[in-house]
């Protein structure tokens, strides 16, 4: 990086979060210091077969960890803190700076990694705190989001002020503490060099609905439902959970919690005082048989149709505790994340088959609102901050692009708007701004307990297997005489059903034998690696010609030496 930006420049870049919704990680470099903002994960779509999470490539941070000042957390959602354990395994972070509920969530997460937890220092900041480093002062502005204690982070330098908005919405009737709009206005009066702002809802016009309005809607629903209620929402949406608990208290319903992440979120919410159920409101799942249907509410995970989450198991009848009863009302207090619609629809259909009433967010039933600013709120943020330069972050490319156009409407010069990709370095100096080059960036796939042990080649192979299956030919060969001793055995998985495709199988084996015999005659010295490669290429072309499919081809050679 020293070769990319000069000694007197300030560099900004993202290792994740640009061109995507997830794995947020942004860095600011100044005077040979690296300030990291957030360390998130990305939940994979259906194309990343068998992958649990996606995290940024930390290579650059590994190479420059002696210059890292600390990790600063905007709020406690998984796409902002979920990568912390994986980061700490690779990179030495001096301190993690976080506030309120984010501290509890990070500690809870790291408690599963005692070796990491014992080494890291977590510093809890408040809205009025400031931290001074070499040439940089870091301060915070409380904003509203769908989780408590969401903050913008401000970096004041001799070159100017850099502000990272974090995830935010403008909510004039918030469930929790009000945002510090006076600080935003004051910052705008001072003059902001560059604003990095959340682009998630940049395609939506107007303003995002207030969280309090959704709470009132949920209470109204609870007053009308006569049987059991099952509510599915994001475990991290603590404000929503708080309002669901309040609705249960008003309706005199007892709450049973299902899903590990939901249990953890409610535990954290109670610890910090956001969720305050009266004694006896939350009951153990083993006690639900003691109450009548109209006295129960089940709060669970699975609002995104995740196959192993509580609601999905309820829908397919595999949940060990909850069995659906005709008349049950299921409330989806969330909207599908892009890519999850198919799984959500499948769950909803299964619920309907069991005779349940399913309520999702619609203009008639307000069961969910976003935690992100729509276009009207983004314009308000830009008007308050009045940045000279603007860098849209946290969103797909089209979201960033539209957010950039919004900034131009609000007075930012077109040449001062930078719609960048992960790894691009935006450098500032007294002369202005420039694109200074790139730092290493990319994706690391996490499968089970492994980190980075899944390459794009493995993902590609899994895709082929899921679409066209596998075809294996087991060949017994005399390595001395260079002869095939037995007829090759065929193994097919997900490609063809052997009993129904005998003619096809026989023709493939016959042509494979002819090919091998020709290849063996050409070889003065037997080279099984070359033979395997050539046979794979031959079979791939042959099978595609005959079936128009491309299964994974796996030749297996059983070696026999007949020399006395």
N, C-alpha and C positions, 0 to 999 in steps of 0.2 A: 504493500500500500504506500510506503514511503516514496516509491518510484512513480506512483500514480498521482498522488497529490503532493504538492510542494510543502515545505516546512510551515509556511504561513497560511496555508489553505485549511478549510474545514470540509470534511467529506461526509456525505450521507449515502447509505446504501441499504438495501434489504437482502437478507438471506432467505426470506420467505414472506409471503403475504401479498406479492404483486402478481397479478394475472390469475389469482386464485382466492378462494375464501377459506382461509386456514393457514396453519403453520407460520403465524406471524412472528417475525424476528427482524428488527431494524437496528442499524448501528450508526452512531455518530462518532467521527474521529476528529480530534483536535489536539494540537500540541502533543503528539505522540501518545494520546490516550484513546481508548476505545470504550464508549458507553453503549451497552446493549439494552435495547428496549424490547421486552417480551421474549418468550421462548415457547412457542406453541406447537401443536400437532395439527395434522390434516387428517380427517376421517376419509378413508378411501372410498371410491365409487365401485360399482360392480365390475369395472374393467381390471381393477387391481386384485386379482383372485388370490385369496388366502392371506392378504396383507391386513394387519391389524391397524397400523398407523403409518403415516408418512411424516418425517421430520426433515428439517433443512440439513444440508451438508455443512458440517461444522469445520471443514478442513482449514479455512482461512483463520478461524478463531483459534484452532489448535496451533497453527503456525505463529500466531501473534498473541498468545495468551498472557505473556508477561506485560503487555500494554493494556490489558482489560482493567477498567476501574471498577465495574460492577454491572449487575443485571437489574434493570429498573422495570417493575411490573405495573402496567396500567390498570389491570383488573383480573379477576380470578377465573375467567372462562378457559376451557381446555385448549382452545386454539390460541391461547396466550400464555398458559402456564404448563400445559400438558407435556411439553418437551423438556422441562427442567431436569428430571432424573437422567435423561439420555445425554443432555448437555454436560451435566456434572461428571458423568462417566468419562467424557472425552476432554473436557476443558476445565482448567483451574479458574474458578470464579471467586474473587476476593469476598464479595458480599452480594446478597440479594436484597433489594429495597422494594418493599411492598406495603400495602395498607389494608387494615381491617380484615374483611372476610378472605381476601387473597392470602394473607399470612396463614390463617387457619387451614385453608385448602392446600397450600404448599406444604405446610408441616404435616398434614394428614397424608399427602402423597409421598413425601420423603420418609415418613415413618415406616414405609414398606421397604426402604433401602437404608438400613441402619448405618452402613459404612459411609454413605453419602451424607446422611443427616448429621452425623457427628462432626463432619469436617466443615460444613457450610455455616456462615453467619447470616441470619435473616434480620434485617434492620426494618422495624416498622415505622413508617412515616405518617405524619398527619398533614392535613391540607395546608397548614401554615409553616411547615418545616422547609428549610433550605439546606443544601449541602454544597460546600465549596471545594472545588478541585483546582488544579493548575489551569488558570485562565477560563474556568467554567463554573457557573453557579446553577444548580439544579433546583427547581421549585415545582409546585404542583397546583392544579386547579381541579376542584371537585366538579364532576359532571354527572349526568343521569344516564343510566343504561339499564339493562334487564337484570343486573346483579348489583348488589350494594358496593359502595366504595370503588367507583370507577373514576379514574383521574386522567386528565391531560398532563403531560410532562413538559416542562419548559426549560430550555438550555440557554442561558444568557452568556454570550461570549463577546469578545472585543470586536468581532466581525458583525455581530448582530444577534437577534433572538431567534432560536429555532423552537417551534412548538409542535409536539406530537399529540394529536387529539385523543388517541385511544379510541375505543368504541363509544359512541355517544348518541344521544337524541336530545332534543329540546322538549322537556316535559314541564309545563308550568304547574301541573298538579301531580307531582311525583308521589310515590308511596313512601320513599325514604327522604333523606335530607335534600334540600333544594340545591341546584347547581349554583356555582359562584360566577354568575354572569357579570358582576361588577369587576371581577378579576380579568375576564376576557376583554371587557371594554377598556380597562386600564392598560392592558397589554397592547391593544390596538392603538391607543394614544401614544404609547412609547415608540411604536414602530416595530413590526415583526419582519425579519428577513425572509423566513421561509416557514410555511405551514404544511405539515403532513397530516392529512385528514382522512377519516373513515369514508370509504366509497360504497359500502355494501348496498345501500338503498338509493343510490344516485339516479336510478331509472324510474323511481316513484315520485310523482309530483305531490305538492302539498306538504302536509305535516303528518308524522306518525302519531297514531292515537295514543292518548295518555294511558299509562298502566292502571291508573285509578279507575278509569272507565271500564276496563276489562274486569276489574275486581267487582264492580257493581253489577255487571252482567252475569258474572259467575254466581254471585249471591242470589240474584233473581232466578237463575236456573235452579239452584239448590232448593229454593222455596217452592218450586212447582213439581219437582220430581218426587214420586211417592215410594219408589223401590230403591234398591242399592245403586250407588253411584261409583263408577270407576273413572278416575281422572288420570290422563297421561300427559306429562309435560317434561320439559328439560329439567334434570336434577339441578343444574346450575342456576336456574331462574328462581333465585331465592325470594324475590319480591312476589312472584306469581304463587309460589308455595305458601308464602305468608298470607296471601289473600284467600287461597283455598282453605287454609286452616281457619281463618276468620269466618269464612262462609259455613264451614262445618260447625263451628261453635254456635253461630246464629241459628242454624237449622237443627241443632242438638244431635249432630251425628258424631260417631266415634271414628277415628282414622286408623286404618291399618296400612303400613308402608311395605311396599314390595320393590325390590331392586337395590343392589348394594350401593350404587351411586346416590340413589334417593335417600337411603338411610344415612349416608355420610353427610349429604347436603343439609338434611334436617338437623342432624347433630351439630354441625357447624353453625347453622342458623340460630339454634337455641343457645349455643355457647356465647355468641356475640350479641344476643338480645333482639334479633330481627324477628324471630319466630317465637311466640309466647303462648303456647297452648295451655289452657287450664289443666290442672291435674286430672288425669283420667280420660282426656280427649284422645291421646294417642295410645292405642292398645296393641298388644302382641298379636301377631297373625293367628296364633293358636287359640285366641279367645273369640274369634269372630262368630262362632256358633252360638255364643251366649246372647247375641243381639238380634233384633228383628231387622228385616231388610231396610226399612226406612230410617234405621238408626246407624247405618254403616256408610262409610266412604272409603274406598281403596285408592291410595295414591301410589302411582307406579311409573316405572320407566317404560320406554318402548314407543314413544310418540313418533319416532322416525321409521317404524317398521323393522327395527333391528331383530334378526331372527332369534337371538338368544335372550332378548329383553323380556321383562315380565309380561307386558301386554301381548306380545306375540305368542308367548306360551299359553296365555289365557285363551287367546283366539283359536289356537290349534288344539286346545284341550289337553296340553301336556303339563300345565302348571299343577304342582303338587298340592296347593292350598285352595286356589280359587277355581271353582267350576261355574261357568256361566249359567244363569237362570233366565228364562224368558222374561222380559220386562226390565232387565238390568239396563242402566243408562251409562254409556261410555262417552266421556267428554275428552276430545283432543284439544288441549290448551296449548297448541303450538301449530306452526305451519311447516310443511315438508321442506327440508333443506334441498337445494337443487341436486338431482340425482337420486333422491330417496322416494320420489312419488310412487314408483312401482311397488316398493315394499309396503308403503303406507296403505295404498289401495288394496293390496292383498290382505292385510290385516283387517281393514274395514269390512271387506267382503265376508271374511270368515266370521266376524262378529255378528253381522247381519244374519248369517246362516244359523247362528245359535239363538236367534230371536231377540237380540239386543237392540236397543235404540242407540244410534251413534250420532253424536253432535260434533260437528267440526266448525271451524271459523267460517263465517259467512256474513254478508251485510245484515242478515236477520239476527244471527247469534254471535255476538262478539265474545269469543272465547280466547282470543290471542291477539297480541300486538307485537310489533317488532321492537327490538331494543336499539335499532339503528336509525340515524337521521335520514329523512327523505329530503327531496330537493329543496323544499322551503326552509328546512332547518339548516341545510348545508349553506344556503344563501345567507342565513342569519349569522352563522359562524364566520363566514368569509367577510361579511359586512362589519362584524365586531372586531375581528382580528386585523383586517386590512393588510394582508401579507404582500410583500413585494414579489416574492416567488412562491409558487404553489406546486406541491407534489402529492397527487392523489394516491392513497395507499389502501390496503385491505379491500380487495375486490378483484373480480375478473376484469380483463382488459377493457371490455366495453363499459363497465362501471367506472373504471378509472378515466376513460376517455370522456364520458358524459360529465363526470365530476369536473374534469379539466375545463370543459366548455362552460359549465356553470360558473367556475372561477373567473373566466374571461368576461362573462356577463356582469360579474360583480366588480369589474375594474382591474383585474390582474392582466397585464400585457400578455398577448398570446405567446410571445417568445420567452416569457418567464414561467410558463406552465410546462412541467416535465412529467410526462407519462412514461414511466420507466419499467424495466423488467428486473427480476431478481438478479442481483450481482452488479447492475449498473451503478457507477459511482458518480454522484452529483457533487461537484467541488465548488466551494465559494471562496472568494478572495476579495480584496478591496476593489478589484477590477470588475467583479461581477460573478456570474455563474457559468460553469461549463461541464460537459460530460467528460469525465477524466479517464474513463476506461472501465474495466470490469474486475471484480474479485471472484474467486471460485464460488459457485453456488450450484445447487441441484437438489435432488431428492434422495433420501435414504429410506428404504422400506423396512418396517419392523414386523417380523412374523414370529409370534410367540415371544420367547425370551431373547431371541436373537436380535441384534442391532446391526444393520448394514450387511446382513448375510444373504440378502436377496437382491440380485442384480436385475436390470431390465431384461436381460436374456432369460432369466428364470420366469419372470412375469410373462414374457412372450411365449415360452414353452407351455405355461399353464393355460394361456389363452388358446393355443393350438390344441392342447389336450381337451379342453372344455368344448371346443367346436368340432374337431375332427378325430379326436381319439389317438390311440397308439397302435402301431403295428410292429411286431417283433418277429424276426426269423432266427431260429436257433439252428446253427449249422455245425455238424461234427466233421472235423477235417483232420486228415493225416498230414502232419507237418513235415514228415520225411518224404512221403511220396507226392505230396501236394495234390491230394485227392479228397473228394467228398465221400465219406464212408456211409452215411445214412441219409435218407430223405429228410430235408429240413423240417423242423417243427414250427408251426405258426401259432403265435399268441396275439390275439386282438382284444383290445379294451376300448370300448366307445367308438370303434371304427365300423366294423361289420360283425353281424351275428354269424358265427362260423357255420352252424347247421343249415342256415338258409342261403349260404353263399359258397357252397362247396366248389362249384365250377369256377367262380372268380378266384378263390383261394388256390385251386389247383393250377390255374393258368399263371398266377403270380409266381408260385413255387417253381414251375417248369421253366419259366423265362429267367428266374433268378439263378437256377442251376446252370443253365446254358451260359449266362453271363459270367458266373464264377469260374466255370471250366475254361472259358476263353481267357479270363484274367490270370488264372493260375498257370496256363501255358506260357504266357508272356513273361512271367517272373522267373528270373534265374535264381534269385534268393527270395524265399517267402517273406513277405512283409505284411503282417496281419493288420497293422494300422492303416496302410494304404489300401488294402483290400476292403477293410471295413468302410472307409471313406467312400471309395468308388461304388461299393454296393449300396450304400445309403443314397448316393446321388442317383444311381440307376433306379432303385425302387421308388424313390420319391417321384421321379418323372413318369415311371411306368404306372404307378397307382393313380397319379393325377390324370393321366391319359384315360385310364379305364373307369375312374369313379368321379372325377372332377373334385376330389378332396385331397387335403394335404395332412395326413396324420403324422405324428412323430414317428420316425423310423428308427428302430433299435436293432441292429444286427448283433447277434451273440455267437461267438466262435468257441466251440468246445474242442480243445486241442488233444490229439492222440498221436503218439509217436510209436510206429510199428516196428522200429528197428529192434533187432534181437539184442 
